[in-house]
Amino acid sequence: MANTYHQIYLQIVFAVKYKESIIKKDWQPENFGVIGNLINEAGCKTIIVNGVEDHVHCLIGLKPAVSVSELMKTVKAKSSKYINDHSLTPQRFEWQEGYGVFSYSQSQVDSVYKYIQNQQDHHKKQTFKEEYLEFLQRFKVEYDEQYIFQDLI
């Protein structure tokens, strides 16, 4: 649309169903590349996608016409399909229901980029659950902890 200018930076965080550590290091770059391409195909801009065995962080430039919920529905569905079609896990792969989304200003993009880039080192010191709850608290997002994660029964 003419004369529509925007600058919307979001970090989106989502986990493997039951928080299982099944995104193996040997196919993480491929998986993160697929996720980044899906974000770009939706008309948004992938800045970085990275994560560890049980979750993913995406820093994106959101296009105003794109709904975050529709974007995540597509990204999670198509990336799960890719993982399953390529038999990257021994069992059927699924993402956890839901996600966290946090907004940033232009001045914060570099530090968020570095944070996401260093996920492997970061998670030597802090679990995903600790990290996620810290994000929710820092951004003053109300939540009920019983709905944060679905545990394996």
Protein Blocks (a to p, Z undefined) as FASTA:
>chain_A
ZZiacddddddddddehhiafbcfklmmmmmmmmmmmmmmnopacfbdcddfkbccdddd
ddfklcfklmmmmmmmmmmmmmmmnopafbdcdddeddddddddfklmmmmmmmmmmmmm
mmmmbcfklmmmmmmmmnopacdfklmpccdZZ
